[in-house]
Amino acid sequence: MGTGEVEVFLTPLAVEGQVAAATRNQALSALPFLCREVPGIDLPWLDGVVRARPPEHLPVVLTGKEVQRVLDRIQEVYALLAHLLYGSGMRLMEGVRLRACFR
């Protein structure tokens, strides 16, 4: 088994199967283990095969002005909760479950 056979095995995973980069890398890691444990073949040349890289996802973030426009359009009943969630970083249900304690 050579580099060509490994590429023939891994390429359809990425192209046709549309598997994640982690799945392709897991298959690439499984091949040396299988060959070493079953027939007892060592595949040192497999270290040169390029591993798949996961795509970079850039987060979508609103600008300060966009956030202010959204908060300005929220009705008065929910405005306090919206401002509290945005300012504190709480999750929605954390804010909804808040109770006011007056002593």
N, C-alpha and C positions, 0 to 999 in steps of 0.2 A: 504494500500500500504506500503510495507516495502523495506528494502535495496535490497533484491533479485529482486524485480520488477524493481527498478530503474536501477540496474546493467543490467538486461535483456534488458531494453530500451536503455541504453547508450553504452553497449559493441558493438552491431552491427554497431553503428555509426562509431566507431573507427576502427573496424576490417573489416567489409564488405563494409561499405560506404566510408571508408578511408577519413573521414572528418578531418579537421584541429583541433588541440587541442582547439583553441578558439571557434570553433563551438560546440565541445563537452561540453566545460565549459559553453557556453551560454545555451545549452539545460539543463544542470544541474542547472543553475540558474533559468531557466524558470519553472521548476517543482514545487519548493516551492511557487512561485508566483501564478501559476495556481491553486494549491491545496488550497492556502490561500484565493484566490479571488472567485473561483467558488463554491466548496462545503464547504468552510470555515474550512478546515482541516489544522492544523499547523504541520509542519514536522521538529521539532528541531533535530531529529536524522540525518537529511540529511547533517548537518554540518560536520559529520565524514566521508563522502564519499570523496575519494581522487580525486582531480582535475587533469585533464590532463596537462602535461607539454609540451610546444612546443619543438621540437628538436633543439639542439644547432647547429648553422651553423658557422663554422669557415671560416673566409675570406681567399681567396687564394691570397697570396701576393708574389710578386717576390722578390728575394734577390737583393742586390745592384749590384752584379756581373751580374745577369740575366738581370737586367734593362740596365746596361751598354752595354751588348752584343746586346740587341734589339736596343738600340739607335745607336750603331755603324753600324748596318746593314741598317739603313734607308738612302735612297738616299738624296743627298745634297739638293734637292729642298724642301723636307719635313723635313729635319733634324732640322732646326731652329724652326719650328712649334712644332715638337715632343719634343724637349728640353724645349721649353717654356711651353708647356702643362704639362709636367712632373714636371718641377721645380716650377711652380706657382700653380698647382692644378686646372687650368681652365678646363672647359669642352671643347669638340672638337669644337662645334659651336661658343663658346666664342672666341676661338683662331682664327677660320676661319674668323670671322667677325671683327677682329682687323684691324684698319686702322692706317697707319703711318702718323703722322703730323710733318712736318718739318717747323719751323718758323725761 
